[in-house]
Amino acid sequence: MNVRTKISSVLSWIIILLILLVVVNSIAFYIYHISHPSEILSMQAWQYLDSSTFKILNASIILPILLLLLEVIFKIGAKRKEEHEERQWECIEKTSQMWNQLFSLASEVRYFEKDANKGARIEDILLKLANLIGPAEDIVNMWDFRFFRGISDEDRGYSKRVAINSFLVPLNVLLRSTFTVAYFIRYANKEEEKEIPWLQSSLEKIQGGISGMAHHSIINVLKHSMYLEDGDKTAIKEIQENIGKLRENADWLKKMEKYNKLFPSVEGNEVDEFRIAVENSKKAGKESDNLKNLFSKIPSEKRPRLKDVVYSTDYVKRLADEMTYDAISKGFRKPPKTSENITKVHKEESVTRSKSKSSQDR
């Protein structure tokens, strides 16, 4: 019997007892009424309500009603918790499905044979990759709502922002790398086609690297987050360990992007000038004065293609090489104390927030 059925059963008993309360009091009052014919009706009612018979009858029925009401309250709480856990498991399952879908598409690109006339077309794969972005954003919102909302960073033991960012970085790296290789296969000319096997091999290294960096750690964080509301210290420790690893890898991946070329899908002198201006604006932390003007100088047919892909093919190759070396060299390095690292980051963020709040107050 599930919780919903149990609540319905208890509510039915409460209704029966309330009806019984009315019936029993009606019978008792009628007996009192015929046994005291000399008294007026209002006096009879007042005397009955003050009688020990009324008190005993009502106490014997109201007490079970109160107990049943308490049971309903506890069962409703249990039902809400059960439903919340079901939604959390659903979120974990959808996260796994998203991973599997992304990895499946990466594998399709890795083994794609151009002009082989079998299996999915490369355009179909590009379309699936583009359509994956929307559902992935929905799942990110589910992470926030199902696992991180309602619990403070202090009680959680880590920063929500750090956690979600550490989830997203490896996902984006694999998605962008896969899209870059698929895009190259789609538009490569005969001379460029000889690079396709090299890029597919690079994608294989990135796919394997991202899987080792993030897949199981993300699932572990979500699973252990289900027990945070119970104050499970073991769960907090496990989460801190996994987020520490995720954050370390996410930081490494972000640092690697300094080797990527902006707007790799288009070339030309105007694009080169605009690229340099964008890089300078990023370093300065503000838009340069001539940025809009340089953008206008880019031929109109090239502007829509500026954001076709995020990663250049050279960057995909370099990232694969770095991941291969990193996997080899890790055998000679001591593992970082991830739980201490994440705690340190959490403290630093708390201090920053406090200083910001103090400055606003002043």
ABEGO torsion letter per residue (X at the ends): XBAAAAAAAAAAAAAAAAAAAAAAAAAAAAAAAAABAABBAAAAAAAAAABAAAAAAAAAAAAAAAAAAAAAAAAAAAAAAAAAAAAAAAAAAAAAAAAAAAAAAAAAAAABBBGAGBEBBAAAAAAAAAAAAAAAAAAAAAAAAAAABGBBAAAAGBBAAAAAAAAAAAAAAAAAAAAAAAAAAAABBAAAAAAAAAAAAAAAAAAAAAAAAAAAAAAAAAAAAAAAAAGBAAAAAAAAAAAAAAAAAAAAAAAAAAABBBGAABBEAAAAAAAAAAAAAAAAGBBBAAAAAAAAABBAAAAAAAAABABBAAAAAAAAAAAAAAAAAAAABBBBBAAAAAAAAAAAAAAAAAAAAAAAAX
